[in-house]
Amino acid sequence: MVGVGFAWNLFDGFEREKKVRQAKVDRQILSLGKEKARDDLTVGVDKLYSELQKAQDNVRSLNTSIELAEELVRTRKKAFAEGMATSTEVIDAQNLLSHVKLARLAVYYEYDVLLMNLLTLCGIPETFTRYSETAVQL
């Protein structure tokens, strides 16, 4: 005895059309998510890059301030040796120089953190040492 069965569903209650519509909606959602991720990455990179440039400008400014503070220390020491300044003025000048040098170190730290965040966002954090070596020359 041999039997053959055959079933054909003539009406599936628009199930196929629902699946097609859902697939289109899913594709649109993925496309929008991809665009949003691309925009977020672009904004993040631009923001971090501009902050890096700001940190570089701060370092340049602080380097100039250090030169001025060193000159102030030199003149105050000379004035103290000539009896034209007090030891307090010399110490104040040295404290100012130390303060500016410390501020520069803080900006270097900020620069390193920003650089690491930027490289991580770009997906290449392992290149940090190469970039940080060139950044020391700020």
C-alpha positions as CSV (number, residue, x, y, z in Angstrom):
1,M,0.0,0.0,0.0
2,V,1.3,3.4,-1.0
3,G,-0.2,6.7,-0.2
4,V,0.5,10.2,-1.3
5,G,-0.6,13.3,0.6
6,F,-0.7,16.8,-0.7
7,A,-1.8,20.0,1.1
8,W,-2.2,23.4,-0.4
9,N,-3.2,26.3,1.7
10,L,-5.3,28.6,-0.4
11,F,-5.7,31.4,2.2
12,D,-3.2,32.0,5.0
13,G,-4.8,35.1,6.4
14,F,-2.4,37.6,4.8
15,E,0.5,36.1,6.8
16,R,2.9,36.4,3.9
17,E,2.1,40.1,3.4
18,K,2.7,40.8,7.1
19,K,6.1,39.1,6.9
20,V,7.1,41.1,3.9
21,R,6.0,44.4,5.5
22,Q,7.8,43.5,8.7
23,A,11.0,42.7,6.8
24,K,10.8,46.1,5.1
25,V,10.3,47.8,8.5
26,D,13.2,45.9,10.0
27,R,15.4,46.9,7.0
28,Q,14.4,50.6,7.5
29,I,15.1,50.4,11.2
30,L,18.6,48.9,10.6
31,S,19.3,51.6,8.0
32,L,18.3,54.4,10.4
33,G,20.4,52.8,13.1
34,K,23.4,52.6,10.8
35,E,23.0,56.3,9.9
36,K,22.6,57.3,13.5
37,A,25.8,55.4,14.5
38,R,27.7,57.0,11.6
39,D,26.5,60.5,12.7
40,D,27.3,59.8,16.3
41,L,30.8,58.7,15.4
42,T,31.4,61.7,13.2
43,V,30.2,64.0,16.0
44,G,32.4,62.2,18.6
45,V,35.5,62.4,16.4
46,D,35.0,66.0,15.6
47,K,34.4,66.9,19.3
48,L,37.5,65.0,20.5
49,Y,39.7,66.4,17.7
50,S,38.7,70.0,18.5
51,E,39.4,69.3,22.2
52,L,42.8,68.0,21.2
53,Q,43.6,71.1,19.3
54,K,42.4,73.2,22.3
55,A,44.8,71.2,24.5
56,Q,47.7,71.9,22.1
57,D,46.9,75.6,22.1
58,N,46.9,75.5,25.9
59,V,50.3,73.9,26.0
60,R,51.7,76.5,23.6
61,S,50.2,79.2,25.8
62,L,51.6,77.7,29.0
63,N,55.0,77.3,27.4
64,T,55.0,81.0,26.9
65,S,53.8,81.6,30.4
66,I,56.7,79.3,31.7
67,E,59.2,81.4,29.8
68,L,57.8,84.6,31.3
69,A,57.7,83.0,34.8
70,E,61.3,81.9,34.5
71,E,62.3,85.4,33.5
72,L,60.4,86.8,36.5
73,V,62.3,84.4,38.8
74,R,65.6,85.4,37.2
75,T,64.9,89.1,37.6
76,R,63.6,88.7,41.2
77,K,66.7,86.7,42.2
78,K,68.9,89.4,40.7
79,A,66.9,92.2,42.4
80,F,67.1,90.3,45.7
81,A,70.9,90.0,45.3
82,E,71.0,93.8,44.7
83,G,68.8,94.4,47.7
84,M,65.9,95.7,45.6
85,A,63.5,92.8,46.3
86,T,62.5,90.7,49.3
87,S,62.9,87.0,49.6
88,T,59.1,86.7,49.7
89,E,59.0,88.2,46.1
90,V,61.5,85.6,45.0
91,I,59.5,82.7,46.6
92,D,56.3,84.1,45.0
93,A,58.0,84.1,41.6
94,Q,59.2,80.5,42.1
95,N,55.7,79.4,43.2
96,L,54.2,81.0,40.1
97,L,56.7,79.1,38.0
98,S,55.8,75.9,39.7
99,H,52.1,76.6,39.3
100,V,52.4,77.2,35.6
101,K,54.6,74.0,35.1
102,L,52.0,72.0,37.0
103,A,49.2,73.4,34.8
104,R,51.2,72.4,31.8
105,L,51.5,68.8,33.1
106,A,47.7,68.8,33.7
107,V,47.1,69.8,30.1
108,Y,49.5,67.1,28.9
109,Y,47.5,64.6,30.9
110,E,44.3,65.9,29.4
111,Y,45.8,65.6,25.9
112,D,46.8,62.0,26.5
113,V,43.3,61.1,27.8
114,L,41.6,62.8,24.8
115,L,44.0,61.2,22.4
116,M,43.3,57.7,23.8
117,N,39.5,58.4,23.7
118,L,39.8,59.5,20.0
119,L,41.9,56.5,19.0
120,T,39.5,54.1,20.9
121,L,36.5,55.7,19.1
122,C,38.3,55.2,15.8
123,G,39.0,51.6,16.7
124,I,42.8,51.8,16.8
125,P,43.7,52.2,20.5
126,E,46.9,50.1,20.0
127,T,48.5,53.0,18.1
128,F,48.4,55.3,21.1
129,T,52.2,55.0,21.8
130,R,53.0,56.0,18.2
131,Y,50.8,59.1,18.5
132,S,51.8,60.0,22.0
133,E,55.5,60.0,21.0
134,T,54.9,62.6,18.4
135,A,52.6,64.6,20.7
136,V,55.3,65.1,23.2
137,Q,56.8,67.6,20.8
138,L,53.9,70.0,21.3
